[in-house]
Amino acid sequence: MAKVFTTDNFETEVLNAEKPVLVDFWATWCGPCRRQAPIVEELAEAGYVVGKVDKEPALAQQYKIMSIPTLLVFKGGKETARYVGLTPKATLEEALQ
């Protein structure tokens, strides 16, 4: 199951993570976000470190999120990939390798 990332746990769970992390900026009212959700959950079930960010304006501003869904991949505390809009599972898996 995907984790929930907040301002309080972002540094520990994402920036200090040993494995690559997928961060999904989303909202419940967003249609494309709801279509992306099963893909994100499949990645979590496959063992990838995955989490969602909702209602965290400080994080959205810090990472310059202009539209949702926006998916960021972090490796070693650095953003290594960014996808805006509905993104295929294979693309995300490749970025998490």
N, C-alpha and C positions, 0 to 999 in steps of 0.2 A: 504494500500500500504506500502511496506517495506520502511523504512527510509534509508538514506545514511549516514553511519558513516565515519567520517574523523578524522585525528589527532586533529583538532580543536574542534570537538564536542564530542569526545569519552568519556571523563571524565564526562561531563554533561549528555549525553544521555544513557550511558551504566553503568559506574562505580557508578554514583550517582542515578541511577534509583530506584524507589520504587518497581517496579514489576520485575520479571525475564526478562532477555533480551536474544534473540537469535541473534548472530552475524555471518553472512555468509561471509567468505573470499572467493572471487570468481573472475572470469575474463570473459569478453565477449567471448574470443576465446576458452574457456574451455568447451568441450562437456558435461562432467558430470555436470558442473556448470549450463549449460543451462537446463539440465534435472532436476536439483534440484530447479531451480528458481520457477516453478509453485507451488511446495510444500511450499516454503518459503512464497510466496504470499498468499497462502491459510491460512497459520498461521497468517499472518498480518491481513487478512480480518476477521479472527475469533476473533480478538481482542488482540492477543499476541503482545508484543513489539518485533519487528523484524527489523533488518537492515542489509545492505550489505556494505562490505568494498572492494574497488577495487582501485588499484594504490595508495596504502598507504604503502610504504616500511617500514616506521618507525613502524607502527602498526604490520605489518607482522613480522618484526624482533623481536619486543618486546614480541609477543605472540608465537614466534618460529613456524611460519607457514611454513611447508616444502612442502606441496602439497595442491592443491585445487580440489574440494571445501573442506574447513575445516569449521565446524560449532561449535561455542563456545556458551555455556550457562553461563550467569552471574547472580548471585543472591547476593544481598548485596555488590556489587562491587568485588566479587570474582568469578573466573572461577570455575564452579561446574561440567561441562561436556564438552567433546570434541569429535567430530565425524569427521572422515576423509573419504571422498568419499561420494557417493550418499547415503543419509540416509532417511529411511521411515518417513512419517509424524507422525505415532503413536509414534515412538521412540522420536521424537523431542517434541511432545505434552507432553509426560510423563516427560521429562526432564524439561519442563517449568512449571510444576505444583508446 
